[in-house]
């Protein structure tokens, strides 16, 4: 079995399609920001206005998947396995991406005033420093979302270690705390709530609550649909409600897509959907590197005198180049790193290995 087949065979195609939608939104958004208004058709302008919300789709999906793992595996070694999997999935490629960004910025003399603060992304603190110091003070700002994800993995993983039975209540607390803090900061006019990990935990925690409810066999589609309508209503209110509940609305829509996928589409593997899902499978690499790919692409086009390339051509080219690089990376770097992590899982707790491996599909 190939490295890719080992990790893709048990994955959910519908869930990977959600990932694919999220990363396409992000990539097209960043390409759109490099074009003037006159060069964008209405559909492209829509991506520039709202495409950045693709990042917010990843949060509830992550919360759903990590909590599903923690619910399925209650043995003594499951928390160790949880952290090992998160480490080998996130950290090695992340460190490579930050290093490449730093070296490229030095060579090209980009961000000269702040590139020496690259230690902030290296330590997964981008979102924290953006909140306190401002977005213009931190290099490689797209790593802010990893600040949210890594912080949530630590908090939720430790909560499961200390009091697994209380995990649903803790997730509910996180959801309400983050929502309340975000509302308060919006009422006082703070501009940094979008990137701040403490104000974004609700999206991941709500994904965890959905996993808990589905794990108990509860009907979820209609309740999540109702919650989505509530979030939409709150989003339409004036004052601090609108910015506060925008991210809640995106979270609820994502939860609804997850609920439909897991309730009605589980096991679906249509040809077109499977092909689209591959974009989702490689979404982590694409997210980390697409901005660098886009910069190299535009510089090459300028050097070759190819200015004026239509927006959608460049968007497709950026996505295609990022996807191709992701395939190579997974074959020769990410996949082997994940395999190494799997081998480490079984060393101290071989008796639990079969149960842990059975849940490898979406992790």
C-alpha positions in Angstrom: 0.0 0.0 0.0 1.4 3.4 -0.9 1.9 6.1 1.6 -1.1 8.1 0.3 -3.4 5.1 0.2 -2.5 4.2 3.8 -3.8 7.5 5.0 -6.6 8.2 2.6 -8.5 4.9 2.3 -10.6 5.4 5.4 -11.2 9.1 5.1 -14.6 10.6 4.6 -15.0 12.0 1.1 -17.8 14.4 2.1 -15.7 15.9 5.0 -12.7 16.3 2.7 -15.0 18.1 0.2 -15.8 20.5 3.0 -12.0 21.0 3.5 -11.6 21.4 -0.2 -14.2 24.2 -0.3 -12.5 26.0 2.5 -9.1 26.0 0.9 -10.4 27.0 -2.5 -12.0 30.0 -0.9 -8.8 31.0 0.8 -6.6 30.6 -2.3 -9.0 32.4 -4.6 -9.3 35.2 -2.0 -5.6 35.8 -1.8 -5.3 35.8 -5.6 -8.2 38.3 -5.8 -6.4 40.7 -3.4 -3.6 41.1 -6.0 -6.0 42.4 -8.7 -7.8 45.8 -9.0 -11.5 46.0 -8.8 -11.9 46.5 -12.5 -10.2 43.2 -13.3 -12.6 41.1 -11.2 -16.0 39.8 -12.4 -18.8 39.7 -9.8 -18.1 36.1 -8.8 -14.4 36.9 -8.2 -15.4 40.0 -6.3 -17.5 37.8 -4.1 -14.4 35.7 -3.3 -12.4 38.8 -2.4 -15.2 40.0 -0.1 -15.9 36.7 1.7 -13.2 34.1 0.7 -11.2 34.7 3.8 -14.0 33.0 5.8 -12.7 29.7 4.3 -10.3 29.7 7.2 -13.2 29.7 9.6 -14.6 26.5 8.0 -11.6 24.6 9.2 -12.1 25.3 12.9 -15.4 23.4 13.5 -14.3 20.6 11.3 -11.1 20.3 13.4 -13.1 20.3 16.6 -15.4 17.7 15.2 -12.6 15.3 14.2 -10.4 15.7 17.3 -13.3 15.2 19.7 -14.5 12.2 17.7 -11.1 10.7 18.2 -11.1 11.4 22.0 -14.6 10.0 22.3 -13.8 6.8 20.4 -10.6 6.0 22.3 -10.9 6.0 26.0 -7.9 3.7 26.8 -4.9 4.8 28.9 -2.7 5.6 25.9 -5.2 7.5 23.8 -4.2 11.0 25.0 -0.6 10.2 24.1 -1.7 9.0 20.7 -3.8 12.1 20.3 -0.9 14.4 20.9 1.5 12.3 18.8 -0.9 12.5 15.9 -1.4 16.2 16.2 2.3 16.8 16.5 3.3 14.8 13.4 0.5 16.1 11.3 1.0 19.7 12.2 4.5 20.5 13.4 7.1 19.1 10.8 5.5 20.7 7.7 4.8 23.8 9.7 8.4 24.3 10.7 9.5 23.7 7.1 7.0 26.3 5.8 8.0 28.9 8.3 11.7 28.3 7.5 11.2 28.6 3.8 9.2 31.8 4.3 11.9 33.3 6.5 14.7 32.5 4.0 12.7 33.7 1.0 11.9 37.0 2.8 15.6 37.5 3.7 16.7 36.8 0.1 14.0 39.0 -1.4 14.3 41.7 1.3 10.6 41.4 2.1 9.1 42.6 5.4 12.5 44.0 6.5 11.0 45.7 9.6 9.4 42.6 11.1 11.0 39.4 9.5 13.3 39.1 12.5 10.2 38.5 14.6 9.8 35.1 12.8 10.2 33.5 16.2 6.5 34.4 16.7 5.2 32.1 14.0 7.8 29.5 14.9 6.3 29.3 18.4 2.6 29.2 17.2 2.0 32.6 18.8 1.0 34.6 15.7 -2.7 35.1 16.7 -1.7 36.2 20.2 0.8 38.8 19.0 -1.6 40.1 16.3 -4.2 40.7 19.0 -1.8 42.6 21.3 0.6 44.3 18.9 -1.3 44.5 15.6 -1.2 42.5 12.4 1.5 44.7 10.9 4.0 43.6 13.5 4.1 39.9 12.7 5.5 38.1 9.6 3.8 35.2 7.8 0.4 36.2 9.2 -1.6 33.4 7.7 -0.1 31.2 10.5 -2.6 32.9 12.9 -5.1 30.1 12.4 -2.5 27.6 13.6 -2.3 29.5 16.8 -6.0 28.9 17.3 -5.8 25.2 16.3 -2.7 24.3 18.4 -4.0 26.1 21.5 -7.3 24.3 21.2 -5.6 20.9 20.8 -3.7 21.5 24.0 -6.6 22.7 26.0 -9.1 20.1 24.8 -6.5 17.3 24.9 -5.6 18.1 28.5 -9.3 18.5 29.5 -9.9 15.0 28.2 -6.9 13.7 30.1 -8.0 15.3 33.4 -11.8 14.8 33.2 -12.9 12.9 30.1 -16.5 12.5 31.3 -16.8 16.2 31.8 -15.5 17.0 28.3 -19.0 17.9 26.8 -19.6 20.4 29.6 -16.1 21.9 29.1 -16.7 22.3 25.4 -19.9 24.1 26.1 -18.1 26.4 28.5 -15.4 27.1 25.9 -18.1 28.0 23.4 -19.9 30.4 25.6 -16.7 31.9 27.0 -15.3 32.7 23.6 -18.5 34.0 22.3 -19.0 36.2 25.3 -15.4 37.5 25.1 -15.7 38.3 21.4 -18.9 40.2 22.0 -17.4 42.2 24.8 -14.3 43.1 22.8 -16.5 44.1 19.9 -18.5 46.4 22.1 -15.4 48.2 23.2 -14.2 48.5 19.6 -11.2 46.2 19.7 -10.1 45.3 16.2 -8.2 42.1 16.9 -10.9 39.6 17.8 -10.7 37.8 14.4 -7.2 36.5 15.1 -7.3 36.1 18.9 -7.3 32.4 19.9 -9.4 33.0 23.0 -12.2 34.6 20.9 -12.1 31.8 18.3 -12.3 28.7 20.5 -16.1 28.6 20.2 -15.9 27.4 16.6 -13.7 24.4 17.5 -15.6 23.7 20.7 -18.9 23.7 18.8 -17.5 21.1 16.4 -16.6 19.0 19.5 -20.1 19.3 20.8 -21.5 18.0 17.5 -19.1 15.1 17.7 -20.3 14.2 21.2 -24.0 14.5 20.2 -23.5 12.3 17.1 -21.5 9.8 19.1 -24.5 9.4 21.4 -26.8 8.8 18.5 -28.7 12.0 18.8 -30.5 13.5 15.8 -28.5 16.6 14.9 -29.4 17.9 11.5 -32.6 19.8 12.5 -31.2 21.1 15.8 -28.1 22.4 13.9 -30.3 23.9 11.2 -32.3 25.7 13.9 -29.1 27.0 15.6 -28.0 28.3 12.2 -31.2 30.3 11.9 -30.6 31.7 15.4 -27.0 32.7 14.4 -28.3 34.3 11.2 -30.8 36.3 13.2 -28.2 37.5 15.6 -25.9 38.4 12.7 -28.6 40.7 11.4 -28.9 42.7 14.6 -27.1 46.0 15.0 -24.1 47.0 17.1 -21.6 44.3 18.2 -23.9 41.5 17.4 -23.2 41.6 13.7 -19.4 41.1 13.9 -19.6 38.7 16.8 -22.1 36.3 15.2 -20.6 36.4 11.7 -18.1 33.7 12.7 -20.8 31.9 14.6 -22.9 31.8 11.5 -20.0 30.4 9.5 -19.5 27.8 12.2 -23.1 26.8 12.2 -23.2 26.4 8.5 -20.1 24.2 8.6 -21.7 22.2 11.4 -24.8 21.7 9.3 -22.6 20.5 6.4 -20.8 18.1 8.7 -24.1 16.8 10.2 -25.6 16.2 6.7 -22.4 14.5 5.5 -22.1 12.2 8.5 -25.9 11.5 8.8 -26.9 11.0 5.2 -23.7 10.9 3.0 -21.3 8.7 5.1 -19.5 6.3 2.8 -20.3 8.2 -0.4 -17.5 8.0 -2.9 -18.7 9.5 -6.2 -16.1 10.0 -8.8 -16.3 13.8 -9.0 -16.6 14.1 -5.2 -13.6 11.9 -4.7 -11.5 13.9 -7.0 -12.6 17.2 -5.4 -11.9 15.6 -1.9 -8.2 15.2 -2.9 -7.9 18.9 -2.7 -9.2 18.7 0.8 -6.8 15.9 1.7 -3.9 18.2 0.7 -5.4 21.3 2.1 -2.9 21.8 5.0 0.1 22.0 2.7 -1.9 24.2 0.3 -2.8 26.6 3.1 0.7 27.0 4.3 2.4 27.4 0.9 -0.1 28.9 -1.5 0.8 32.4 -0.6 4.5 31.7 -1.4 3.5 29.9 -4.6 1.4 32.9 -5.6 4.3 35.4 -4.9 6.7 33.3 -7.0 4.1 32.9 -9.7 3.5 36.6 -10.0 7.2 37.4 -10.0 7.8 34.9 -12.7 5.0 36.3 -14.8 6.5 39.8 -14.4 10.0 38.7 -15.3 8.6 36.9 -18.5 6.6 39.9 -19.5 3.3 38.1 -19.0 1.4 40.8 -17.2 -2.3 41.0 -17.6 -3.1 37.3 -17.2 -6.8 36.9 -16.4 -7.7 36.5 -12.7 -9.3 33.0 -13.0 -6.3 31.7 -15.0 -3.9 32.9 -12.2 -6.3 31.5 -9.5 -6.4 28.1 -11.2 -2.6 28.2 -11.7 -1.9 29.0 -8.1 -4.2 26.2 -6.9 -2.8 23.7 -9.4 0.9 24.5 -8.5 0.1 24.3 -4.8 -1.7 21.0 -5.3 1.2 19.6 -7.3 3.7 20.6 -4.7 1.5 19.1 -2.0 1.4 15.7 -3.7 5.2 15.7 -3.8 5.5 16.8 -0.2 3.1 14.1 1.0 4.9 11.4 -0.9 8.3 12.2 0.3 7.9 14.2 3.6 4.5 14.4 5.2 3.5 10.8 4.6 6.8 9.3 6.0 6.6 11.6 9.0 3.1 10.4 9.7 4.2 6.8 9.3 7.0 7.4 11.8 4.5 8.9 14.3 2.3 5.9 13.9 5.2 3.6 14.8 5.9 5.6 17.9 2.3 5.2 19.0 2.6 1.4 19.5 5.9 1.3 21.4 4.7 1.9 25.0 1.2 0.6 24.6 1.2 -2.2 22.0 -1.9 -3.8 23.5 -3.9 -0.7 22.6 -2.5 -0.4 19.1 -5.3 -2.2 17.2 -8.0 -0.1 18.8 -6.2 3.1 18.1 -5.4 2.3 14.5 -9.0 1.5 13.8 -9.8 5.2 14.2 -7.1 6.5 11.9 -9.3 7.5 9.0 -9.9 11.2 9.5 -7.2 12.1 11.9 
